[in-house]
Amino acid sequence: MMILMCIPFGIILFYSYIKSGNIFVPAIMHGILNQFSSTVTTFSIKESQFNPLLYGLTGLVGIVIFSLIALFLIKTIKKSNHIYNF
């Protein structure tokens, strides 16, 4: 499940690099994601109710959200006529 989340998140990080022109922006975003996911998982969901296949960033909910954002960003990149091929 982790790789299904990493592919769209990599596209999101790539888009942030294109827009900022700075490698530190996607690096900071990656760090924020790591901290946010562990904090939310720890404090918001009871252990007895937590299903890792559904909840969290590597669960089905996170994969769908990241995939939708990545598809939107791919369309944005294509419309802006960048030389990147998707």
C-alpha positions in Angstrom: 0.0 0.0 0.0 2.9 2.3 0.7 4.0 2.4 -2.9 0.5 3.3 -4.1 0.8 6.4 -1.9 4.3 7.2 -2.8 3.7 7.5 -6.5 1.1 10.3 -6.4 2.9 12.0 -3.5 6.1 12.0 -5.6 4.2 13.8 -8.4 3.0 16.4 -5.8 6.6 16.9 -4.7 7.8 17.2 -8.3 5.2 19.8 -8.9 6.3 21.8 -5.9 9.9 21.6 -7.1 8.8 22.9 -10.6 6.9 25.8 -9.1 9.5 26.8 -6.5 12.7 25.9 -8.4 14.1 25.0 -5.0 14.8 21.4 -3.7 14.2 22.5 -0.1 10.4 23.0 -0.7 9.7 19.3 -1.5 12.1 18.2 1.2 10.2 20.3 3.8 6.9 19.0 2.5 8.1 15.4 2.9 9.2 16.1 6.5 5.8 17.7 7.2 4.0 14.7 5.8 6.1 12.3 7.9 5.4 14.3 11.1 1.7 14.9 10.3 0.9 11.3 9.5 2.4 10.0 12.7 0.8 12.7 14.9 -2.7 12.2 13.4 -2.5 8.5 13.6 -1.3 8.6 17.2 -3.8 11.1 18.6 -7.0 11.0 16.5 -8.0 7.4 16.1 -8.4 4.8 18.8 -6.2 1.7 18.3 -9.2 -0.6 18.3 -10.8 1.3 15.5 -7.7 1.8 13.4 -7.5 -0.2 10.2 -4.3 0.5 8.3 -5.8 -0.6 5.0 -8.4 2.2 5.2 -7.1 5.0 7.4 -3.9 7.0 7.4 -1.9 8.3 4.6 -0.9 4.9 3.3 -4.5 3.6 3.6 -7.1 3.7 0.9 -8.3 7.1 2.0 -4.9 8.7 1.7 -4.1 7.0 -1.6 -7.4 8.3 -3.2 -6.8 11.8 -1.9 -3.2 11.9 -3.1 -4.1 10.4 -6.5 -6.8 13.0 -7.1 -4.4 15.8 -6.3 -1.7 14.3 -8.5 -4.0 13.9 -11.4 -5.1 17.5 -11.1 -1.4 18.6 -11.0 -0.5 16.5 -14.0 -3.3 18.2 -16.0 -2.1 21.6 -14.7 1.5 20.8 -15.9 0.2 19.7 -19.3 -1.8 22.9 -19.8 1.2 25.1 -18.9 3.2 23.5 -21.8 6.2 22.5 -19.7 8.6 20.1 -21.4 7.9 17.4 -18.9 6.2 14.4 -20.4 3.6 12.4 -18.4 
